[in-house]
């Protein structure tokens, strides 16, 4: 096993861009950013009623606006960017991961003499977006064999329970899987700045063989999170 002192030092990581908060956006920009969320809530309301007419859609719109405005929660501001090709790649990779992991877990469950060796692994994400963090945690959890048990929101850390981690190579593979999932999510729906950051991290991993772990938190976002608390 390679000693940590023999690894090449990670290059300095630039400060992450300050994310746009609700106060920095105009009223129409905030509405545009939240339009997909409102559309999803209206669609859920229509599915619950199992009937499409003017009254159902109208009440769905009214309730969606009321829910997003009345409840005291941090506003979910989407990036306003969606790459259809990257979204398709993300969906195909998710289906492939679920299928392969299901076969692996099922095989281990019936394999004679197999003794499970599990671990709680901390993974440093590259972004500070609450939306990307949540989607990454959900994507990791739906894959059999891994489940996110805790999230350090301020430092962007995911703690996941991984099945079948007997060696350091297995742990590194679990971390690479989480970072690859985050990368695909960012390239599909993240901002241009986030996409540039994950591309730079990917180039660094290919050149050095090690992920960037020294990511500094964004002071602006931390201050906003303290205000929300």
C-alpha positions in Angstrom: 0.0 0.0 0.0 1.4 3.4 -0.9 2.3 5.6 1.9 0.4 8.9 2.1 3.6 10.9 2.1 4.5 9.5 -1.3 1.4 10.9 -2.9 1.8 14.0 -5.0 0.3 17.0 -3.2 -3.0 18.2 -4.5 -3.0 21.5 -6.4 -4.4 24.5 -4.7 -8.2 24.6 -5.1 -9.7 27.9 -6.0 -12.4 29.3 -3.8 -15.8 28.0 -5.0 -18.1 30.6 -6.6 -20.6 32.3 -4.4 -24.0 30.7 -5.1 -26.9 33.0 -5.9 -29.2 33.4 -3.0 -32.8 34.4 -3.0 -31.9 38.0 -2.1 -29.6 38.3 -5.1 -32.4 37.4 -7.6 -35.2 39.5 -8.9 -38.8 38.3 -8.4 -39.1 36.9 -11.9 -35.7 35.2 -11.7 -36.7 33.5 -8.4 -40.0 32.4 -10.0 -38.1 31.0 -13.0 -35.7 29.1 -10.9 -38.5 27.6 -8.9 -40.7 26.8 -11.9 -39.7 23.1 -12.2 -40.4 22.6 -8.5 -43.8 24.2 -8.8 -44.6 22.1 -11.9 -43.6 19.0 -10.0 -45.9 19.8 -7.1 -48.8 20.5 -9.6 -48.1 17.2 -11.3 -48.1 15.4 -8.0 -51.5 17.0 -7.1 -53.0 15.9 -10.4 -51.7 12.3 -9.9 -53.2 12.2 -6.5 -56.6 13.2 -7.8 -56.2 10.9 -10.9 -58.2 13.5 -12.9 -57.2 16.3 -15.2 -59.5 19.3 -15.5 -59.3 23.1 -15.0 -60.3 23.0 -11.3 -57.7 20.3 -10.4 -54.9 22.1 -12.2 -55.9 25.5 -10.8 -56.1 24.2 -7.2 -52.8 22.5 -7.7 -51.1 25.7 -8.8 -52.6 27.6 -5.9 -51.5 25.0 -3.4 -48.0 24.7 -4.9 -47.5 28.5 -4.6 -48.9 28.4 -1.0 -46.7 25.6 0.1 -43.5 27.1 -1.2 -44.3 30.5 0.3 -46.0 29.6 3.6 -43.6 27.0 5.0 -40.4 28.4 6.6 -37.8 26.5 4.6 -34.7 27.7 2.6 -35.8 28.4 -1.0 -34.9 25.6 -3.4 -33.2 27.6 -6.2 -32.4 25.4 -9.2 -29.5 26.2 -11.4 -31.6 27.0 -14.4 -29.5 24.6 -16.5 -30.3 21.1 -17.8 -28.3 19.1 -20.2 -30.5 16.4 -21.8 -27.6 14.2 -22.9 -26.0 14.3 -19.5 -29.4 13.6 -17.9 -29.8 10.5 -20.1 -26.3 9.3 -19.2 -27.2 9.9 -15.5 -30.3 7.8 -15.8 -28.6 5.0 -17.7 -25.7 4.8 -15.2 -28.2 4.7 -12.3 -30.1 1.8 -13.8 -26.8 0.0 -14.5 -25.5 0.6 -11.0 -28.7 -0.7 -9.4 -28.7 -3.8 -11.6 -25.1 -4.7 -11.0 -25.2 -4.0 -7.3 -28.4 -6.0 -6.9 -26.7 -9.1 -8.5 -23.6 -8.6 -6.3 -25.6 -8.3 -3.0 -27.8 -11.3 -3.9 -24.8 -13.4 -4.8 -23.0 -12.5 -1.5 -26.2 -13.3 0.5 -26.3 -16.9 -0.7 -22.5 -17.5 -1.1 -21.4 -20.2 1.3 -18.9 -19.0 3.9 -19.0 -15.4 2.9 -18.5 -13.1 5.9 -19.6 -9.5 5.5 -17.0 -6.8 6.1 -18.5 -3.3 6.2 -17.3 0.2 6.8 -18.5 3.8 7.4 -16.8 5.9 4.8 -16.5 9.7 4.8 -16.6 11.2 1.2 -15.7 14.8 0.5 -18.0 16.2 -2.1 -16.8 18.8 -4.6 -19.8 21.1 -4.4 -21.7 22.9 -1.6 -25.1 22.9 -3.3 -27.8 21.5 -1.0 -29.7 20.2 -4.1 -26.6 18.4 -5.5 -25.8 16.9 -2.1 -29.4 15.7 -1.6 -29.6 14.1 -5.1 -26.2 12.5 -4.6 -27.2 11.0 -1.3 -30.4 9.7 -2.8 -28.7 8.2 -5.8 -26.1 6.5 -3.6 -28.8 5.2 -1.2 -31.0 3.6 -3.9 -28.1 1.4 -5.0 -28.1 -1.9 -3.0 -25.1 -2.3 -0.7 -24.6 1.4 0.1 -26.7 3.8 2.3 -25.9 7.4 3.4 -26.1 7.5 7.2 -25.2 11.1 7.8 -24.4 14.4 6.0 -22.1 17.2 7.2 -23.8 20.0 5.4 -21.3 22.7 6.3 -18.2 20.8 5.1 -19.9 18.9 2.3 -19.2 15.4 3.7 -21.2 12.3 3.1 -21.0 9.4 5.5 -22.1 6.2 3.9 -22.3 2.6 5.0 -20.7 0.4 2.3 -21.0 -3.4 2.1 -18.1 -5.6 1.2 -15.2 -3.2 2.0 -12.4 -5.6 3.0 -9.4 -3.6 1.7 -8.3 -0.1 1.2 -8.9 -0.6 -2.5 -12.6 -1.4 -1.8 -12.9 1.8 0.2 -11.3 3.9 -2.5 -13.6 2.4 -5.1 -16.6 3.3 -2.9 -15.4 6.9 -2.7 -14.8 7.0 -6.5 -18.3 5.8 -7.1 -19.8 8.6 -5.0 -17.7 11.3 -6.7 -18.6 9.9 -10.1 -22.3 10.0 -9.2 -21.9 13.6 -8.0 -20.1 14.5 -11.2 -22.8 13.1 -13.4 -25.5 14.9 -11.4 -23.6 18.2 -11.7 -23.0 17.8 -15.4 -26.7 17.2 -15.9 -28.3 19.9 -13.7 -25.6 21.9 -12.0 -24.4 25.4 -12.8 -21.7 26.2 -15.3 -19.3 27.0 -12.4 -20.0 23.6 -10.7 -19.6 21.8 -14.0 -16.2 23.4 -14.5 -15.1 22.5 -11.0 -16.0 18.8 -11.4 -14.2 18.7 -14.8 -11.1 20.1 -13.2 -11.3 17.5 -10.4 -11.8 14.8 -13.0 -8.6 15.9 -14.8 -6.7 16.0 -11.5 -7.9 12.4 -10.7 -6.7 11.2 -14.1 -3.3 12.9 -13.8 -2.5 11.9 -10.2 -4.8 9.0 -9.4 -6.1 10.7 -6.3 -9.2 12.9 -5.7 -9.0 16.5 -4.5 -10.0 16.5 -0.9 -8.9 20.0 0.3 -12.0 21.9 -0.7 -12.6 25.1 1.3 -16.1 25.9 2.3 -17.8 28.9 0.8 -18.0 31.7 3.4 -21.1 33.3 1.7 -23.0 30.0 1.7 -22.1 29.2 5.3 -23.3 32.7 6.4 -26.6 32.0 4.5 -27.0 28.7 6.2 -26.5 30.2 9.6 -29.2 32.7 8.8 -31.5 29.9 7.8 -30.8 28.1 11.0 
